[in-house]
Amino acid sequence: MKRRIIKASALALAGILLCQTPVFADGVEQPYLSLGADLNKEEKQTVLRLLGVNEADLDDYRVVQITNADEHEYLDNYLSASVIGSRALSSVLIEKTSKGSGINVTTKNITYCTEGMYENALTTAGIADADVVVAGPFNITGTAALVGAMTAYEDMTGETITEESKDAATNELVVTSDLASSLDDSDKAEQFLALVKEEVVESDISSVDDITKIVEDCEDKLQIELTEEQRQQIAELMEKINSLDLNVNELKEQASNIYDELSKLNLNTEGIWQTIKDFFSKILSFFGIGQDTSAPEATTE
């Protein structure tokens, strides 16, 4: 069951990452629609209805199909073939919005992965300012939706989403889903990953020890306790994210739904560097490093 839940979150992001709004030479924007390739006729009709799309108007959309092979291409590093499954069903509609409006996600018939999980991961991928709807023909975990939006975003902007960004976004959604299952609290999981990401990006650090200390500090702030394995997984993810040269203000703007909730918690996000400094100072003191052990200078009378 836990692995199926992780599958929900992981695969749903990729469909989102394919579904961005292309801009054509005449300046006209079209919404981007990604459909699971294994939908039968009735399932497709249901999905289109949930997405608010009239099948007769499909020419108004850029439409792609996401296959199970696409899912495996992005997810085999994180999930087993049995977890990924053999059918691509979930679908995504993305419409470009005005600059600064952020990423806003709605899910329909997606049983586990939350809007916030998608928003978090999409900001990591570098996607900005879009309304996103993820839908399944019935209650499903959200498989095909993960594999999508990256290619379409590149087509739309003419920019390249690096493989590192794609990998980090996929990794993030899997880790967040796993943590949500462990905590039995999706909101807490997505807030925790957002907070750690904010502090890592803002601190501009490179040491694994420093990243681990930030993870531990955020555990205290949100009053959760991770296992050592979870702490290591998140620290490794944050190493990837830290190498992407993300802007903390853009993160907060694009995933404002999450960061606004964090701000209401009145967390003390200042002083992290002093905490890190004190941590290592204690270690050095324990081993007698940095202390003045030299003999006093002789004095003349």
Rosetta silent file (secondary structure, phi, psi, omega in degrees, C-alpha in Angstrom):
SEQUENCE: MKRRIIKASALALAGILLCQTPVFADGVEQPYLSLGADLNKEEKQTVLRLLGVNEADLDDYRVVQITNADEHEYLDNYLSASVIGSRALSSVLIEKTSKGSGINVTTKNITYCTEGMYENALTTAGIADADVVVAGPFNITGTAALVGAMTAYEDMTGETITEESKDAATNELVVTSDLASSLDDSDKAEQFLALVKEEVVESDISSVDDITKIVEDCEDKLQIELTEEQRQQIAELMEKINSLDLNVNELKEQASNIYDELSKLNLNTEGIWQTIKDFFSKILSFFGIGQDTSAPEATTE
SCORE:     score description
SCORE:     0.000 S_00000001
   1 L     0.000  -44.320 -179.239    0.000    0.000    0.000 S_00000001
   2 H   -60.981  -40.759 -179.530    2.780    2.395    0.916 S_00000001
   3 H   -68.988  -31.670  176.446    4.527    1.826   -2.395 S_00000001
   4 H   -66.746  -36.087  178.079    1.269    2.459   -4.262 S_00000001
   5 H   -65.211  -43.157  177.860    0.973    5.767   -2.433 S_00000001
   6 H   -62.058  -39.849  177.918    4.499    6.717   -3.440 S_00000001
   7 H   -58.536  -38.722 -179.989    3.619    5.757   -6.998 S_00000001
   8 H   -56.337  -50.953 -175.248    0.701    8.190   -6.859 S_00000001
   9 H   -71.133  -42.991 -174.858    2.882   11.137   -6.118 S_00000001
  10 H   -63.172  -52.000 -172.872    5.808   10.217   -8.283 S_00000001
  11 H   -74.245  -23.119 -177.560    4.027    9.531  -11.517 S_00000001
  12 H   -70.412  -32.081 -178.636    1.608   12.422  -11.260 S_00000001
  13 H   -65.788  -37.643 -172.882    4.311   15.083  -11.474 S_00000001
  14 H   -65.518  -35.785  175.061    5.704   13.958  -14.790 S_00000001
  15 H   -62.389  -40.289  176.378    2.438   14.456  -16.602 S_00000001
  16 H   -61.371  -41.408 -175.191    2.342   17.946  -15.156 S_00000001
  17 L   -70.557  -10.345  174.584    5.888   18.545  -16.277 S_00000001
  18 L   -96.386  -15.381 -164.672    4.898   17.860  -19.890 S_00000001
  19 L  -103.054   64.794  175.832    1.790   19.983  -19.979 S_00000001
  20 L  -104.022  164.238 -173.301    2.769   23.597  -20.420 S_00000001
  21 L   -85.069  113.924  178.790    1.148   26.142  -22.678 S_00000001
  22 L   -70.354  147.115  175.357    2.902   26.547  -26.042 S_00000001
  23 E  -114.498  123.798 -175.819    3.247   30.043  -27.479 S_00000001
  24 L   -96.779  174.504 -173.531    3.055   30.258  -31.253 S_00000001
  25 L   -60.422  -31.052 -179.294    4.434   32.807  -33.678 S_00000001
  26 L   -83.675    4.502  177.017    1.178   34.780  -33.737 S_00000001
  27 L    83.705   -0.498 -179.075    1.325   35.148  -29.973 S_00000001
  28 L   -80.472  131.296  178.958   -1.715   32.947  -29.354 S_00000001
  29 E  -100.342  141.118  174.991   -1.395   30.643  -26.365 S_00000001
  30 L  -119.282  140.844  171.510   -3.074   27.251  -26.201 S_00000001
  31 L   -62.214  154.256 -178.034   -3.640   25.174  -23.085 S_00000001
  32 E  -111.997  126.588 -175.300   -1.615   21.981  -23.034 S_00000001
  33 E  -118.408  121.537  177.252   -3.413   18.682  -22.489 S_00000001
  34 E  -111.279  121.278 -177.712   -1.603   15.461  -21.595 S_00000001
  35 E  -112.182  137.786  173.821   -3.714   12.298  -21.734 S_00000001
  36 E   -61.131  128.655 -173.149   -2.839    8.874  -20.381 S_00000001
  37 L   -67.361  -18.922 -175.728   -2.269    6.677  -23.414 S_00000001
  38 L   -98.098   11.692  174.932   -4.125    3.715  -21.903 S_00000001
  39 L   -68.419  132.230  170.847   -7.473    5.466  -21.398 S_00000001
  40 L   -82.728  179.788 -173.293  -10.328    3.704  -23.158 S_00000001
  41 H   -58.708  -47.911 -178.074  -13.091    5.732  -24.840 S_00000001
  42 H   -66.248  -41.029  179.501  -15.311    5.991  -21.763 S_00000001
  43 H   -64.422  -39.518  177.975  -12.390    6.798  -19.461 S_00000001
  44 H   -62.151  -42.632  179.151  -11.176    9.501  -21.835 S_00000001
  45 H   -61.870  -40.587  179.004  -14.616   11.106  -21.853 S_00000001
  46 H   -64.040  -45.863 -179.307  -14.674   11.099  -18.054 S_00000001
  47 H   -62.095  -44.948  179.938  -11.223   12.644  -17.803 S_00000001
  48 H   -61.336  -39.815  177.926  -12.042   15.365  -20.325 S_00000001
  49 H   -62.625  -43.776  179.125  -15.211   16.219  -18.409 S_00000001
  50 H   -64.578  -31.846  178.966  -13.267   16.498  -15.158 S_00000001
  51 H   -83.006   -5.227 -179.491  -10.720   18.729  -16.865 S_00000001
  52 L    75.522   28.811 -176.676  -13.486   20.926  -18.246 S_00000001
  53 L  -112.446  127.536  173.898  -12.627   20.097  -21.842 S_00000001
  54 L   -84.264  126.177 -176.447  -15.244   19.472  -24.532 S_00000001
  55 H   -57.695  -29.919  179.352  -14.049   16.693  -26.824 S_00000001
  56 H   -70.133  -15.817 -176.867  -15.371   18.651  -29.829 S_00000001
  57 H  -105.016   16.760 -176.251  -13.018   21.492  -28.900 S_00000001
  58 H   -61.504  -22.056  177.566   -9.783   19.484  -28.721 S_00000001
  59 H   -65.769  -16.424  178.210   -8.387   21.456  -31.647 S_00000001
  60 H   -81.595   -1.724 -176.417   -8.138   24.381  -29.226 S_00000001
  61 L  -122.925  150.816  165.833   -5.553   22.444  -27.193 S_00000001
  62 E   -86.306  118.467 -172.480   -2.100   21.089  -27.764 S_00000001
  63 E  -115.226  132.111  172.539   -2.636   17.399  -26.981 S_00000001
  64 E  -129.870  160.839  173.163   -0.041   14.731  -26.228 S_00000001
  65 E  -111.942  138.133  176.846   -0.280   11.198  -24.903 S_00000001
  66 E  -105.951  125.912 -175.873    1.868    9.946  -22.061 S_00000001
  67 L  -100.411  166.502  175.528    2.734    6.270  -22.222 S_00000001
  68 H   -64.080  -31.615  175.859    3.787    3.782  -19.630 S_00000001
  69 H   -63.552  -37.614  176.144    7.211    3.723  -21.314 S_00000001
  70 H   -60.783  -42.842  179.234    7.477    7.467  -20.626 S_00000001
  71 H   -58.145  -46.864 -178.120    6.739    6.780  -16.970 S_00000001
  72 H   -64.078  -33.951 -179.227    9.493    4.201  -16.751 S_00000001
  73 H   -58.419  -40.188 -176.230   11.998    6.546  -18.388 S_00000001
  74 H   -91.989  -24.690 -167.772   11.708    9.045  -15.545 S_00000001
  75 H  -110.096   -9.220 -176.662   10.851    6.822  -12.598 S_00000001
  76 L   -60.908  -24.038  178.280   12.878    3.650  -12.883 S_00000001
  77 L   -71.315  -18.094 -172.338   15.597    5.262  -10.745 S_00000001
  78 L  -121.533  -24.134 -176.737   13.176    5.634   -7.841 S_00000001
  79 L  -132.428  149.226  178.347   10.417    3.047   -8.126 S_00000001
  80 L   -73.349  159.295  179.955   10.267   -0.602   -9.076 S_00000001
  81 H   -59.073  -36.453 -179.233    8.568   -1.664  -12.305 S_00000001
  82 H   -67.479  -31.900  178.370    5.785   -3.306  -10.317 S_00000001
  83 H   -74.410  -41.132 -179.855    5.083   -0.049   -8.493 S_00000001
  84 H   -64.814  -36.751  176.624    5.093    2.024  -11.689 S_00000001
  85 L    85.126 -171.671 -172.370    2.642   -0.422  -13.250 S_00000001
  86 L  -124.462    2.585  179.787    1.682   -1.060  -16.854 S_00000001
  87 L  -126.815  135.307  175.068   -1.126    1.444  -17.629 S_00000001
  88 L  -102.295  112.401 -173.612   -0.931    5.208  -18.103 S_00000001
  89 L  -121.072  -39.817 -173.685   -4.295    6.696  -17.054 S_00000001
  90 L   -72.398  149.986 -171.181   -3.943   10.021  -15.263 S_00000001
  91 E  -135.059  160.303 -172.457   -4.060   13.190  -17.324 S_00000001
  92 E  -138.875  137.727  171.067   -3.114   16.837  -16.942 S_00000001
  93 E  -117.621  127.721  177.024   -4.341   20.190  -18.217 S_00000001
  94 E  -126.114  132.507  176.007   -2.039   23.208  -17.865 S_00000001
  95 E  -123.977  131.090  179.790   -2.895   26.775  -18.751 S_00000001
  96 E   -68.640  139.909  179.314   -0.365   29.576  -18.658 S_00000001
  97 L  -122.187  178.486 -175.006   -1.223   32.452  -16.313 S_00000001
  98 L   -69.215  154.777 -178.022    0.087   35.970  -15.762 S_00000001
  99 L   -59.743  132.643  179.175    3.586   36.556  -14.438 S_00000001
 100 L    89.108   -2.228 -178.842    3.793   36.313  -10.678 S_00000001
 101 L   -78.314  -18.170  177.328    0.543   34.369  -10.300 S_00000001
 102 L    81.798 -179.558  178.736    2.391   31.238   -9.226 S_00000001
 103 E   -97.338  127.372  179.995    1.596   27.563   -9.679 S_00000001
 104 E  -127.946  119.124 -172.939   -1.906   26.497   -8.668 S_00000001
 105 E  -114.068  137.961  172.871   -2.791   22.792   -8.774 S_00000001
 106 E  -125.621  138.418  177.614   -6.158   21.053   -8.526 S_00000001
 107 E  -117.642  145.442  178.294   -6.589   17.266   -8.400 S_00000001
 108 E  -137.530  121.657 -176.767   -9.648   15.188   -9.336 S_00000001
 109 E    64.475   23.077  172.399   -9.884   11.462   -8.645 S_00000001
 110 E  -104.011  115.115 -163.978   -6.237   11.482   -7.501 S_00000001
 111 L   -84.050  -15.738 -176.946   -6.346    9.650   -4.224 S_00000001
 112 L  -129.281  -56.992 -169.684   -3.068   10.549   -2.578 S_00000001
 113 L   -65.252  128.245 -175.003   -0.731   13.142   -4.012 S_00000001
 114 L   -86.906  163.315  175.544   -1.678   16.608   -2.831 S_00000001
 115 H   -56.700  -41.576 -178.050   -1.745   19.878   -4.696 S_00000001
 116 H   -64.483  -36.093  177.523    1.085   21.106   -2.497 S_00000001
 117 H   -61.594  -43.718  177.669    3.322   18.177   -3.373 S_00000001
 118 H   -63.347  -45.578 -177.518    2.941   18.976   -7.053 S_00000001
 119 H   -59.879  -44.323  177.548    3.507   22.682   -6.491 S_00000001
 120 H   -56.529  -51.579 -175.012    6.697   22.023   -4.539 S_00000001
 121 H   -68.576  -35.696 -179.946    8.156   19.742   -7.181 S_00000001
 122 H   -66.428  -35.212  175.964    7.158   21.944  -10.107 S_00000001
 123 H   -64.945  -36.425  177.532    9.012   24.912   -8.624 S_00000001
 124 H   -63.483  -36.922  179.469   12.103   22.729   -8.391 S_00000001
 125 H   -72.994  -12.830  179.239   11.753   21.915  -12.100 S_00000001
 126 L    92.653    9.303  178.021   11.662   25.626  -12.876 S_00000001
 127 L   -80.452  141.952 -173.275    8.065   25.753  -14.095 S_00000001
 128 L  -140.570  149.332  167.645    6.276   29.012  -13.321 S_00000001
 129 L    53.548   74.442 -178.858    2.891   30.732  -13.447 S_00000001
 130 E  -153.627  144.897  168.731    0.424   28.038  -14.463 S_00000001
 131 E   -95.732  128.506 -171.952   -2.946   26.613  -13.493 S_00000001
 132 E  -125.712  130.658  173.095   -2.710   22.829  -13.361 S_00000001
 133 E  -122.190  126.802  177.280   -5.473   20.215  -13.155 S_00000001
 134 E  -112.167  128.310 -175.311   -4.592   16.536  -12.635 S_00000001
 135 E  -140.206  150.086  172.044   -7.410   14.028  -13.186 S_00000001
 136 E  -122.442  160.325 -179.227   -8.079   10.300  -13.379 S_00000001
 137 E   -71.447  -19.004  175.302  -11.076    8.487  -14.846 S_00000001
 138 E  -157.563 -176.354 -177.691  -11.798    7.068  -11.372 S_00000001
 139 E   -65.177  110.593  178.404   -9.958    7.046   -8.067 S_00000001
 140 E  -134.505  168.502 -178.157   -6.344    6.308   -8.969 S_00000001
 141 L   -77.430  -21.317  175.220   -2.978    7.148   -7.509 S_00000001
 142 L   108.294   34.157 -168.437   -2.025    9.449  -10.375 S_00000001
 143 L   -59.033  -66.369 -169.828    0.505    7.490  -12.379 S_00000001
 144 L   -65.583  -17.941 -174.982    0.803    8.969  -15.875 S_00000001
 145 L   -66.796  -22.245 -177.688    0.516   12.536  -14.639 S_00000001
 146 E   -70.362  -32.353 -164.265    4.108   12.627  -13.368 S_00000001
 147 L   -78.087   -6.336 -162.892    5.815   12.048  -16.655 S_00000001
 148 L   -79.653  -74.049 -145.793    4.558   15.033  -18.576 S_00000001
 149 L   -70.519  -11.352 -173.589    5.250   18.706  -18.577 S_00000001
 150 H   -59.632  -48.346 -177.652    8.985   19.098  -19.104 S_00000001
 151 H   -62.866  -43.152 -179.715    9.023   18.731  -22.884 S_00000001
 152 H   -64.793  -38.991  178.503    6.062   21.059  -23.372 S_00000001
 153 H   -62.281  -41.287  177.706    7.598   23.707  -21.121 S_00000001
 154 H   -63.956  -40.614  177.263   10.749   23.604  -23.184 S_00000001
 155 H   -62.719  -40.026 -175.900    8.679   23.943  -26.381 S_00000001
 156 H   -68.107  -46.084 -171.839    6.780   26.863  -24.910 S_00000001
 157 H   -96.410  -18.260 -172.201    9.704   28.903  -23.631 S_00000001
 158 L    76.271    4.016  178.759   12.528   27.775  -25.887 S_00000001
 159 L   -97.107  157.735  178.904   14.461   27.095  -22.682 S_00000001
 160 L  -102.638  126.464  168.765   15.943   23.778  -21.649 S_00000001
 161 L   -84.673  118.550 -175.299   15.000   22.136  -18.388 S_00000001
 162 L   -65.697  155.002  175.968   18.186   20.373  -17.412 S_00000001
 163 H   -59.859  -32.608  178.469   18.210   16.687  -16.706 S_00000001
 164 H   -63.840  -40.579  179.371   19.368   17.593  -13.199 S_00000001
 165 H   -67.741  -42.164  178.390   16.228   19.694  -12.654 S_00000001
 166 H   -61.529  -44.341 -179.073   13.956   16.960  -13.995 S_00000001
 167 H   -64.887  -43.647 -179.056   15.616   14.379  -11.784 S_00000001
 168 H   -63.900  -40.208  179.575   15.453   16.574   -8.672 S_00000001
 169 H   -64.358  -44.333  178.111   11.750   17.330   -9.227 S_00000001
 170 H   -63.245  -46.611  179.142   10.916   13.649   -9.667 S_00000001
 171 H   -58.363  -42.470 -177.470   13.034   12.696   -6.664 S_00000001
 172 H   -62.549  -43.339 -178.326   11.356   15.381   -4.558 S_00000001
 173 H   -66.533  -38.516  177.379    7.844   14.162   -5.247 S_00000001
 174 H   -64.091  -46.206 -179.185    8.754   10.571   -4.408 S_00000001
 175 H   -63.738  -42.335  179.989   10.458   11.613   -1.158 S_00000001
 176 H   -64.119  -41.068  179.142    7.550   13.868   -0.167 S_00000001
 177 H   -64.278  -42.000  178.182    5.028   11.118   -0.816 S_00000001
 178 H   -61.605  -44.358 -179.807    7.046    8.654    1.216 S_00000001
 179 H   -65.513  -40.957  178.877    7.301   11.121    4.092 S_00000001
 180 H   -60.400  -39.968  177.487    3.561   11.886    3.959 S_00000001
 181 H   -64.369  -41.760 -178.982    2.818    8.182    4.248 S_00000001
 182 H   -66.825  -42.397 -177.987    5.174    7.841    7.195 S_00000001
 183 H   -81.869  -16.752 -171.501    3.806   10.882    9.034 S_00000001
 184 L    56.214   39.192 -177.246    0.203   10.204    7.985 S_00000001
 185 L  -156.217   97.230 -177.466    0.069   13.940    7.312 S_00000001
 186 H   -66.243  -41.365 -179.478    0.392   15.233    3.750 S_00000001
 187 H   -59.980  -45.297 -179.296    0.284   18.911    4.734 S_00000001
 188 H   -63.314  -39.058 -179.826    3.100   18.478    7.221 S_00000001
 189 H   -64.740  -46.624 -177.934    5.211   16.602    4.682 S_00000001
 190 H   -69.486  -35.526  176.572    4.865   19.207    1.946 S_00000001
 191 H   -66.025  -39.615 -179.500    5.469   22.051    4.411 S_00000001
 192 H   -63.618  -47.223 -179.993    8.558   20.314    5.750 S_00000001
 193 H   -64.184  -38.162  178.351   10.099   19.825    2.304 S_00000001
 194 H   -64.533  -41.609 -178.912    9.286   23.432    1.383 S_00000001
 195 H   -66.739  -45.681  178.424   10.886   24.747    4.567 S_00000001
 196 H   -61.244  -44.079 -179.703   14.048   22.671    4.179 S_00000001
 197 H   -61.356  -43.179  178.465   14.334   23.706    0.533 S_00000001
 198 H   -57.901  -48.615 -175.337   13.921   27.372    1.439 S_00000001
 199 H   -70.388  -35.511  177.715   16.634   27.285    4.071 S_00000001
 200 H   -66.329  -47.558 -178.785   19.049   25.276    1.944 S_00000001
 201 H   -65.082  -41.413 -177.137   18.639   27.570   -1.071 S_00000001
 202 H   -69.643  -33.370 -176.394   18.778   30.717    1.046 S_00000001
 203 H   -79.648  -19.381  178.032   21.856   29.623    2.985 S_00000001
 204 L    54.351   54.256 -177.565   23.870   28.822   -0.151 S_00000001
 205 L  -102.759  168.838  179.276   25.677   25.945    1.512 S_00000001
 206 L  -134.665  -19.655 -176.744   27.578   23.020    0.065 S_00000001
 207 L   -75.091  135.344  175.317   28.521   20.784    2.985 S_00000001
 208 H   -61.315  -39.327  179.002   26.479   17.618    3.521 S_00000001
 209 H   -61.873  -40.363  178.387   26.853   18.130    7.261 S_00000001
 210 H   -64.716  -41.353  179.045   25.402   21.627    6.960 S_00000001
 211 H   -63.863  -43.726  179.041   22.441   20.330    4.941 S_00000001
 212 H   -61.078  -38.804  178.896   21.806   17.580    7.488 S_00000001
 213 H   -65.450  -37.874  176.583   21.860   20.163   10.281 S_00000001
 214 H   -63.911  -42.314  177.356   19.264   22.239    8.440 S_00000001
 215 H   -57.725  -46.225 -179.685   17.073   19.141    8.069 S_00000001
 216 H   -64.754  -39.600  178.574   17.347   18.505   11.800 S_00000001
 217 H   -62.486  -41.037  179.461   16.630   22.156   12.576 S_00000001
 218 H   -70.143  -30.116  172.980   13.466   22.034   10.450 S_00000001
 219 H   -58.561  -45.657  179.727   12.395   18.864   12.253 S_00000001
 220 H   -63.572  -41.345 -176.628   12.440   20.850   15.485 S_00000001
 221 H   -66.750  -36.090 -179.667   10.555   23.764   13.965 S_00000001
 222 H   -99.518    3.110  175.150    7.733   21.594   12.629 S_00000001
 223 L    56.333   52.690  172.185    7.885   19.193   15.578 S_00000001
 224 L  -127.344  163.445  178.460    8.430   16.002   13.634 S_00000001
 225 L  -131.299  119.630  179.568   11.016   13.276   14.005 S_00000001
 226 L   -91.260  157.807  167.555   12.549   11.540   11.003 S_00000001
 227 L   -76.893  164.541  178.591   14.304    8.222   10.882 S_00000001
 228 H   -62.744  -35.750  178.202   17.983    8.315   10.022 S_00000001
 229 H   -65.033  -43.985  178.112   17.160    6.866    6.604 S_00000001
 230 H   -62.685  -42.019  179.741   14.594    9.597    5.914 S_00000001
 231 H   -60.633  -41.074  179.428   17.033   12.255    7.057 S_00000001
 232 H   -67.390  -42.734  179.174   19.660   10.902    4.673 S_00000001
 233 H   -60.096  -43.123 -178.305   17.202   10.722    1.750 S_00000001
 234 H   -70.440  -39.157  177.603   16.145   14.323    2.266 S_00000001
 235 H   -63.072  -41.045  178.233   19.724   15.524    2.671 S_00000001
 236 H   -65.346  -40.301  175.828   20.705   13.796   -0.586 S_00000001
 237 H   -61.242  -43.740 -177.525   17.706   15.370   -2.343 S_00000001
 238 H   -68.884  -26.933  171.917   18.655   18.794   -1.014 S_00000001
 239 H   -60.571  -43.707  178.036   22.184   18.354   -2.336 S_00000001
 240 H   -63.067  -47.871 -177.938   20.647   18.021   -5.801 S_00000001
 241 H   -63.201  -38.551 -178.686   18.343   20.988   -5.286 S_00000001
 242 H   -64.193  -23.399 -179.195   21.161   23.107   -3.898 S_00000001
 243 L   -86.313   -2.141 -173.987   23.105   22.624   -7.132 S_00000001
 244 L   -89.011   -5.217  179.537   20.258   23.989   -9.298 S_00000001
 245 L    59.134   47.877  177.529   20.872   27.673   -8.528 S_00000001
 246 L   -78.666  156.572  178.602   17.248   28.281   -7.525 S_00000001
 247 L  -104.310  124.300 -173.706   16.055   31.667   -6.297 S_00000001
 248 H   -64.788  -34.871  179.028   14.372   31.579   -2.896 S_00000001
 249 H   -66.926  -37.310  177.242   12.036   34.483   -3.727 S_00000001
 250 H   -67.971  -38.183  175.891   10.843   32.709   -6.869 S_00000001
 251 H   -57.381  -47.342 -177.782   10.263   29.531   -4.886 S_00000001
 252 H   -67.101  -35.308  179.506    8.053   31.416   -2.451 S_00000001
 253 H   -69.318  -44.472 -175.478    6.210   33.202   -5.236 S_00000001
 254 H   -75.271  -36.941  178.682    5.518   30.076   -7.281 S_00000001
 255 L  -107.116   44.032 -173.517    4.595   27.823   -4.333 S_00000001
 256 H   -62.612  -29.292  179.590    2.923   30.630   -2.389 S_00000001
 257 H   -58.860  -37.098 -179.901    0.068   28.385   -1.232 S_00000001
 258 H   -80.139  -47.310 -175.618    2.553   26.393    0.848 S_00000001
 259 H   -68.748  -27.982  173.963    4.814   29.207    1.984 S_00000001
 260 H   -64.798  -39.727  177.217    1.832   31.311    3.064 S_00000001
 261 H   -66.123  -39.512  177.494    0.788   28.465    5.350 S_00000001
 262 H   -61.925  -40.089 -178.468    4.330   28.208    6.698 S_00000001
 263 H   -64.064  -29.589  179.003    4.364   31.928    7.460 S_00000001
 264 H   -69.872  -19.123 -179.275    1.229   31.523    9.574 S_00000001
 265 L   -80.451   -7.399  179.336    3.125   29.115   11.806 S_00000001
 266 L    53.725   45.551  179.523    5.459   31.943   12.899 S_00000001
 267 L   -74.056  143.705  175.955    8.493   29.739   12.564 S_00000001
 268 L   -87.231   97.679 -179.740   11.825   31.224   13.531 S_00000001
 269 L   -95.526    7.294  177.451   13.811   30.799   10.333 S_00000001
 270 L   -92.509  158.529  173.571   16.551   33.159   11.451 S_00000001
 271 L    82.317   12.848 -179.167   19.751   32.114   13.083 S_00000001
 272 H   -63.106  -37.988 -179.722   20.280   28.865   11.213 S_00000001
 273 H   -67.457  -35.009  176.734   23.896   29.718   10.601 S_00000001
 274 H   -65.929  -36.982  177.214   24.432   30.427   14.303 S_00000001
 275 H   -62.410  -44.453  178.387   22.895   27.038   15.050 S_00000001
 276 H   -63.278  -44.332 -179.678   25.276   25.371   12.616 S_00000001
 277 H   -60.545  -44.786  179.821   28.215   27.298   14.033 S_00000001
 278 H   -64.005  -38.304 -179.468   27.312   26.300   17.606 S_00000001
 279 H   -59.056  -50.797 -178.397   26.904   22.668   16.529 S_00000001
 280 H   -74.338  -26.839  175.989   30.386   22.425   15.066 S_00000001
 281 H   -63.623  -38.871  178.282   31.870   24.518   17.857 S_00000001
 282 H   -64.922  -40.384  178.753   30.707   21.895   20.351 S_00000001
 283 H   -62.834  -46.012 -179.654   32.312   19.135   18.279 S_00000001
 284 H   -63.780  -39.383  179.549   35.608   21.018   18.081 S_00000001
 285 H   -64.747  -37.922 -179.310   35.528   21.761   21.788 S_00000001
 286 H   -59.582  -39.164 -179.589   34.924   18.099   22.570 S_00000001
 287 L   -91.620    5.797  177.065   38.141   17.159   20.758 S_00000001
 288 L    73.079   21.718 -179.345   40.036   20.111   22.178 S_00000001
 289 L   -93.056  136.459  176.916   40.412   21.759   18.783 S_00000001
 290 L    89.133   -4.557  177.223   40.529   25.515   18.597 S_00000001
 291 L   -87.366  151.314  179.777   41.285   25.969   22.258 S_00000001
 292 L   -83.669   99.987 -177.208   44.337   27.933   23.364 S_00000001
 293 L  -105.224    7.213 -178.301   46.580   25.248   24.837 S_00000001
 294 L   -73.104  153.022  179.166   49.867   27.135   24.558 S_00000001
 295 L   -70.774  149.382  178.827   51.923   27.824   27.691 S_00000001
 296 L   -64.783  145.241  179.659   51.758   31.366   29.109 S_00000001
 297 L   -66.807  142.921  176.873   54.519   33.651   27.975 S_00000001
 298 L   -70.398  144.363  179.186   57.389   34.179   30.427 S_00000001
 299 L  -110.373  148.627  177.454   57.495   37.603   31.965 S_00000001
 300 L  -107.067  143.675 -179.555   60.600   39.621   32.873 S_00000001
 301 L  -109.905    0.000    0.000   60.884   41.633   35.998 S_00000001
